[in-house]
């Protein structure tokens, strides 16, 4: 896609597809539970919020697509329990296999949803067994195969964190920046929850509500038992919160769908407000970051193609993520430069399909922003890299490098190795 339409358009298209994947799959899941078209429309609007959570902003695009695919499989499992068909089973198998190649949590979620359907879906036991048996076996086989892969990122030590951190991390997927600006979206969400809570007695008599309650409990339990980090994988536990919050949203939608028509329309209107306010909020927070990246890329034009470059990020966290931590990847995308922090199997990352021909030696990517990481060795940097790109306020004191380009405020600098001849 990058070669066909260029990195600017390809990036925008890819980001849009990742964003849209969650609302579309969530609306499909809602309709698979036999919710009304109006409730499905409201689900689409709520999905726009769920699809722009912390996972999206932190760049967990593969995980987000895998999560969306697991929602599609869940919807087909519901339909398969009502009326089994070979076509639907084929769809489940194909989408599950696709999810495996995108992100392994997709098959983990399919395993869990298959078990949930077998236990609590409102259909005869025989139909539930037929619907969930083959998908559960297939997804379990893929999950075991992936975990046993010698290059899997899950090999290594585990960190479960503390009880306090586990409690605080429950809101991780929905708190993207500081708590105060998040109120913009929290208010319509709270109102939707209130509308659903008003119908709690009527909704609890519906078997679909009990199904979704089981989903919430199972994924919450999964969150509690999963480690914070495992091997080279980090933020492992909060992945289980994505389907948990989707199940909570389904509980609200089921309750609203059982209420009088005026209340359903009110919920749809609140959903419109939530989607629009969320887009405004994202625009307000992300546009300045996009401008900074644009300036960074323009300064990278002084870097010759196929040279080597060490990116340095000294910008503190913006909200709950380091927005410019991997900004140096643009040197590879735009200039074809070799940078040391690309995700690859060479450095133990999950992306074992990509490996460096020669693994660059470089300091930790976090050395300028987190304590406990050693600063770069100037002799080694001068030997291995032609350029250094610095974003943020830090004094990169290596005598062999001289500044050749910088922004007006001095927060972005490109330094050239004095021994390098372009």
Beta strands, then each sheet from edge to edge (+ up, - down):
strand 1: 158-159
strand 2: 229-230
strand 3: 233-234
strand 4: 309-313
strand 5: 387-391
strand 6: 401-406
strand 7: 412-417
sheet 1: 1+ 2- 3+
sheet 2: 4+ 5+ 7- 6+
end
